[in-house]
Amino acid sequence: MSFSKWQGSNRSRKGKSADKPVTKQVEGRNISESLEETTSSIKDLLGGSDDFIVHSFQIFGQHGAVLFYFTDITDHVVINNTILKPLKYGPPHIDVESIPLHALRDTLLEDTLYHSEGFAERNISILIDSLLRGQSVVVIDGLNEAIVIETRKISQRSIEQPATEQVIRGAREGFIESLGTNISLLRYRLQTPDFRVKSMQIGTKTKSKVAVCYMEGITNPGIVQEVNKRLSTIDIDAVLDAGYLEQFIEDNHWSPFPQIQYTERPDKVVANLLEGRVAIMVDGSPMALIVPTVFSQFYQTVEDYTERYVLMSAIRMSRLVALIFSLVFPSLYVAIISFNPELIPTEFAVAVAGGRAGVPFPAVIEVLVIEISMEVLREATIRLPQQVGGALSIVGVLVIGQAAVAAGFSSPITVVIIALTTIGSFATPAYNAALALRILRFPLIILAGVFGLYGVMVGLILITNHLLSLKSFGVPYLSPFVPGNVQGMRDLLTRGPLWKMKNRPSFLHTQDITRLGDNMIDQVDHASNNIMSSTHPNGEKGR
């Protein structure tokens, strides 16, 4: 058939049920008692697929039945041993020949099937959805209800260390694409009845299962209600990753700064749940979304809390300096070189001038070109195969940079500035926050090239003002710095001792604000107990 003929025939079918989605065609319809009619209806809707199995058999050798399932997403061992075998032979303690038809359904569910997850259903649209999720459906002649049994089995990768959030001291487990496995990783760490998981389906085509996790008695109920409200209003045909939901539920869609944190570490999710936040997970995605989110979370890591606070406070400060460094360093260089060279020491100014002697471009153009080249090189390194990517990064840093300097295309100091800036951006743990800072570098460089240090200050003021205006699910983005909170300051720029952080973050307005017991001195004051003065086994005091 030619395209024009197909197009014409397609127009002639407009308005008919064949143009509607399958679930819309059968919405509200129930199966009939006729096995042949029900089988024909289901086969018309799903029978065109080669992986769709329609197996006819006899229940107890006297009732006609048909088993439906998709072979590639079901467990054949479960189908053969827990469904077909007991349905064909029947339970040994019941006289199957004397079972009346009206009691057959209850007998199958309660006494015959070797499976705990089975139920009866008569709505065809629900049966179709169950089949597409990997469940098996048994239709019996003479009954107006089918039996749905859980037989889903999806191949999945093993639990491994997260590739994007590696730590030296901490757990080595990361989420995978299976939602059930991810929830089990959380249950393993939260063995408390207060842990709640609420599920919903989003996506008219994919019907992706979305789980909302929180701690009952800790998390503010208003946050949970707001999360459910935003998720329930999403009307999209497919949700293939948690990032789809993130773009719908964030407060400010035009801000470069992320207002929702994502992670693939179960221990990080558990720590945030215990603080009073909500985690959102999607079946098929190894990333969990955490809300509400504040800016300080993007330069903190799990390792900050597993090591001693003095050491990790210094590391966190260096991480924060690298974050600020990666944002303002190129623009400061452009502003000083172009407008205020008197701020540079004389010896260093002579060296910089000598390096820029043969460069034909102004500093702002030079920095922009090298910065864009570095971004392209970084993107190419990420997209290339792993075996080639490492070699390309080394070649890009050493060979291309040296060749640019030798050709007079760039000065050595510019290459050093951009290299240090790139290293600083790598020190930011959160990729989405580092990406926002990388993007904001370019307008700051342009402002510095046009207005000098005044332009840099105006750009920083605009960025700060924007950060002050942001909120994440009603929580100010710069909390606990603005609005100020003394307790929260202990875990902002530095990390205070765990025994000093007695309360949960105040900006989350949790129901249970304390996370430490009252006998704090007994928990940590061990130096005053002299071990040598303890009692020896013979009853004498140590001297």
Secondary structure, DSSP 8 states (H G I E B T S, - for coil): --HHHHHHHHHHTTTSGGGS-HHHHTTT-B--S-HHHHHHHHHHHHTTSTTEEEEEEEETTTEEEEEEEEGGGB-HHHIIIIIIHHHHH--TTS-GGG--GGGHHHHIIIII-S-SSEEEE-BHHHHHHHHHTT-EEEEETT-S-EEEE--B----------SSS--SSS------S-HHHHHHHHHHH--STTEEEEEEEE-TTT-EEEEEEEETTTS-HHHHHHHHHHHHT---S---SHHHHHHHH-S-TT-SS-SSEEE--HHHHHHHHHHT-EEEEETT-S-EEEES--GGGGG--THHHHS-HHHHHHHHHHHHHHHHHHHHHHHHHHHHHHT-GGGS-HHHHHHHHHHTTT--S-HHHHHHHHHHHHHHHHHHHHHS-HHHHHHHHHHIIIIIHHHHHHTTSS-HHHHHHHHHHHHHHHT-S-HHHHHHHHHHHHHHHHHHHHHTHHHHHHHHHHHHHHHHH-EETTEETTTTTTTT-HHHHTTSSS---TTT--B--GGG--SS-B-S-S-HHHHH--TTS-GGGSB-TTS-B--
